[in-house]
Amino acid sequence: MADTQEVRIQVIFRTDTQYGAYQDALWFSQAEYDALKQEDLDTMKQARIDKWIDIVSKPAPELTKAEQLVQVQSEIDNWTARITELQSQKAIIEAKIG
């Protein structure tokens, strides 16, 4: 049976900021990863760090109950997608190791 799942490359990074430690990961297909230069990776990492600092350095806006529900559902959807992606990667690895 042909392997129809694409292997993804994960670049994990961590940095300490004035607001605490920030850790994240960037995901790429093999082709995307091979086409990147270190400065591209550094730029993407810094954009994530800057966005996080912008979020944590400002007070949270007051949300209505409806807005809170939408926000929570969005977070659930994001985590569900992440879990699905990780399960797919796990299946690929398990298939390769038998």
C-alpha positions in Angstrom: 0.0 0.0 0.0 1.4 3.4 -0.9 2.1 5.9 1.8 -0.2 8.8 1.1 0.7 10.7 4.3 3.3 13.5 3.9 6.1 13.6 6.5 6.3 17.0 8.2 9.4 18.7 9.6 9.0 20.3 13.0 11.3 23.1 14.1 11.0 23.6 17.8 12.3 26.8 19.3 12.4 28.5 22.8 13.4 31.9 23.9 13.3 33.8 27.2 11.6 37.2 27.1 10.9 39.9 29.7 7.4 38.2 29.9 8.8 34.7 30.5 9.8 31.8 28.4 8.2 31.3 25.0 8.3 28.0 23.2 6.7 27.1 19.9 7.2 25.0 16.8 7.1 25.6 13.0 5.9 22.9 10.7 7.0 22.3 7.1 6.8 19.8 4.4 10.1 18.4 3.4 10.1 20.5 0.2 9.2 23.7 2.2 12.0 23.0 4.7 14.6 22.3 2.1 13.8 25.6 0.4 14.3 27.7 3.6 17.4 29.6 4.5 18.3 30.1 8.2 17.3 33.8 7.9 13.8 32.7 6.8 13.5 30.5 9.8 14.8 33.3 12.1 12.3 35.7 10.6 9.4 33.3 11.1 10.5 32.5 14.7 10.8 36.2 15.5 7.3 37.0 14.0 5.8 34.3 16.4 7.8 35.7 19.4 6.7 39.3 18.5 3.1 38.3 18.2 3.2 36.5 21.6 4.8 39.5 23.3 2.2 41.7 21.8 -0.5 39.5 23.2 0.9 39.0 26.7 2.0 42.6 27.1 -1.5 44.1 26.7 -4.4 43.6 29.1 -7.1 41.3 27.7 -10.2 43.0 26.4 -13.5 42.4 28.1 -15.4 39.8 26.2 -19.1 39.1 26.2 -20.2 35.6 27.0 -20.9 34.9 23.3 -17.4 36.1 22.4 -15.9 33.9 25.1 -17.7 30.9 23.7 -16.5 31.7 20.1 -13.0 32.0 21.4 -13.1 28.8 23.4 -14.6 26.9 20.4 -11.8 28.3 18.2 -9.2 27.0 20.6 -10.9 23.6 20.7 -10.9 23.5 16.9 -7.2 24.4 16.8 -6.2 21.7 19.3 -8.4 19.2 17.5 -6.6 19.9 14.3 -3.2 19.7 16.1 -4.2 16.3 17.6 -5.3 15.0 14.2 -1.9 16.1 12.7 0.0 14.4 15.5 -2.0 11.2 15.2 -1.3 11.2 11.5 2.5 11.6 12.1 2.3 8.8 14.7 0.7 6.5 12.3 3.4 7.2 9.7 6.1 6.5 12.2 4.5 3.3 13.4 4.1 2.1 9.9 7.8 2.7 9.2 9.0 0.9 12.3 6.6 -2.0 11.9 
